[in-house]
């Protein structure tokens, strides 16, 4: 059985195009799509992950809200 070559960049762009179109459609309905992130502490890997999510949202026209909290914060707070 032969393998099928998949171009990840083409697929990723296709997904971004669909999400951008969906976000635009929501805005025509008075809904402003937004991603809120909460980053607790200063883990560099987590900060990179959140930064990449915000960048992806910007590319497709989705607003973001970033909340950074100290590592010592308790769950009840």
Secondary structure, 3 states (H helix, E strand, C coil): CCCCCCCHHHHHHHHHHHHHHHHHHHHHCCCCCEEEEEEECCCHHHHHHHHHHHHHHHHHCCEEEEEEECCCCCCCC
